Amino acid sequence: MVVVCDRFGQTQAKQDFERSRLQYDEAVRNKDYQLAQLGISLSAIEDKLASLPIVRSLTILLPK
């Protein structure tokens, strides 16, 4: 089977590839942002837990 690509086909393929790459890059940025937000949320939860007297007393008793 022989595939002949004309100039238009090559241009279209490049545009499709670039569009896919940009969509992938955007998806990666979105996931990175979500992970950062999750990290911030977890830090806030840890801070709140650490301020509870019962948790503070338990952390003193537990080995690290």
Secondary structure, 3 states (H helix, E strand, C coil): CCCCCCHHHHHHHHHHHHHHHHHHHHHHHHHHHHHHHHHHHHHHHHHHHHHCHHHHHHHHHCCC
